[in-house]
């Protein structure tokens, strides 16, 4: 999604912009079901799962109302390409979080014996 957004932001032709737009839209449409499936499969307790799903939606909307005006300001000051590139860069921290989740197979790493508080 990040690559598609960056390609869309800096596309020099209509065909490249259209292809990048479609790629970004496809990745966004695929990410939602994969994310929901991953959460449902890795959070066993149903009461916790409901809270996690709810908080995921709350934080997603907070990112939209918090980041949207800032990106709009960037667009007004520096142009639409800068705002589109900024939106792609705002998604970069999510890549690190997904990488961490993949490395730990969706589980929190166990605390070592030396770091546990007794």
N, C-alpha and C positions, 0 to 999 in steps of 0.2 A: 504494500500500500504506500509506503514511504517513497519507494522508487517511482511508482506511478504518479504520485503527487508532484515529485520533483521534475519528472519528465514533462508533466502537464504544465508546470509553472514556466519551464524554460523552452517549451516547444517552439520551433521556428516555423513550422508549417501547420496548416489545418489538419492534414492527415495524421501527423505525429501527435498533435494535441488531442484529436479524437481517439486515437489508439491508446494514449496514456490515460485519458479520461475513462474509457471503457475498462482498462486494466485496473485502475484505482477503484472503480465502482464494483467490479467483480470481486476484488480482494475484500472490500468492505462488506459485500453481501455474503461472502463465504466466512468471514471472521466471526460474525455473530453466532451462527449455529455451532461452529466449532468451539467457541469460547463457552457457550452455554452447556454443551455436551461435556466438555472437560470439567466444568464446575460441578455438574450433576454427578459425574462419575467419581470425582475425587473428594467430595464432601459427603460423608456417609450419614451423619446425623441430620435428619430432615429439618429440625428447628434451626440448626446452624446454617443449613443450606439455604433456607428461606431468607435468613438475615444476610448471608453473603450475596445472594442474587439481588436482594433489595439494595444493598449498599453499592453493588456494582452499578446499578442503574442510577442511583443518586450521584455517585462520583462521575459517571459519564455525563449526566446533565450539568453538573457543576463545572466540568471542563468546558462544556459548550457555552454556558452563560458567562463563565469567567474568562475563557480564552477568546471567545467570539468578538467581543468589543475591542480587545487588545489587537487582534489580527485585523479588525476593521480599521483601527487607527493606523496600523502599519500600512494597510492598503491605501488609506487616504494620504499618508505622508510620503510613501515611497513607491506606490503603484501596486497593481494587482499581482504581478509576478512575485514581489517581495512577500505579500500576504500569503500567497499559495505556498511559497517556499517555507515561510514561517510555520504554516500549518503542518507541513511535512516534518519539519524539525521538532515540532511539539510532540510528535508521535514517537520520536527516537527513544525516549526513556522506556517506553513500553517494550521495545525489543530486548532491553536488558532484563526486564522482569519476566518476559516469556522465556528467555534463555535460562534464567535462574530456575524457573519452574520446570523446564525440560531437564536440566541437570539433576534436579532432585525428584524427578518423576511425580511432581505434584504434591510432594510431601515436604513438610518442614524438616530441615536437618536436625538430627538429635543433638542435644547439648552434650558436650563432653563432660566426663566426670569431674574435671578440674573446674569447670565453669558453673556447675550446678550449686545453687544456694541451698544449704541444709538447714 
